[in-house]
Amino acid sequence: MAIRVRWFPTLVRRTHSKQAETVVEWRAGMTPLDILLGEGFSRVDAEAVLAIVNGAQARHDVPLSEGDAVEFMVSIQGGCR
């Protein structure tokens, strides 16, 4: 079975696939970090990326299940002056 992956627009250009939506073949023990590393992100890069699994924010080391939907978003901070 597969995992559906969606990328925040500013992340797409940094991925190997260059696609806003991809499908990754699920394997036991797979984590969001594994997907990030597989698309060419470093562990340091990953620190600035939020993982959303099935609509809820998740840690990068959470094991994924067959059929999960994963989104990666940029962690944006700031405020108004």
C-alpha positions in Angstrom: 0.0 0.0 0.0 1.1 3.6 -0.4 1.3 6.9 1.5 0.0 10.0 -0.1 2.4 13.0 0.3 1.6 16.7 -0.3 4.3 19.4 -0.2 4.0 23.0 0.7 4.6 25.1 -2.4 7.9 26.5 -1.3 9.2 23.0 -0.6 8.3 21.5 -4.0 11.4 23.0 -5.7 13.7 21.4 -3.1 12.3 17.8 -3.6 13.8 15.3 -5.9 10.4 14.7 -7.5 9.5 18.4 -8.1 5.9 17.4 -7.6 3.3 19.0 -5.2 1.8 15.6 -4.6 3.6 12.3 -4.6 2.9 8.7 -3.6 5.5 6.8 -1.5 5.4 3.0 -1.1 4.7 2.3 2.6 7.1 0.0 4.5 7.0 -1.0 8.2 8.7 1.5 10.4 8.6 4.3 7.9 8.5 7.8 9.4 8.0 11.3 8.0 11.7 11.9 8.4 12.3 8.9 6.1 10.2 10.6 3.4 12.0 13.9 3.8 15.4 12.3 3.6 14.3 10.3 0.6 13.3 13.5 -1.2 16.8 15.0 -0.6 16.3 17.0 2.6 19.0 16.8 5.2 18.2 16.3 8.9 19.1 20.0 9.5 16.6 21.0 6.7 14.0 18.8 8.3 14.1 20.8 11.5 12.3 23.7 9.7 9.6 21.5 8.2 6.3 20.5 9.9 4.9 17.1 9.3 1.1 16.8 9.2 -0.2 13.2 9.3 -3.9 12.6 8.7 -4.6 16.2 9.4 -2.7 16.5 12.7 0.8 17.8 13.4 3.1 14.9 14.1 6.7 14.3 15.1 9.2 13.3 12.4 9.9 10.0 14.1 6.3 8.8 14.4 5.8 5.5 12.5 3.4 5.8 9.6 0.6 3.3 8.7 -0.5 2.0 5.4 -2.8 4.6 3.7 -1.7 7.6 5.8 -1.8 11.1 4.2 1.3 13.2 5.0 1.7 16.9 4.3 4.9 18.8 4.8 4.7 22.5 5.5 7.3 25.2 6.2 7.5 26.4 9.8 6.9 30.1 9.5 7.4 32.4 12.4 7.1 36.1 12.7 4.7 38.8 13.5 3.6 42.3 12.7 5.4 45.4 13.8 
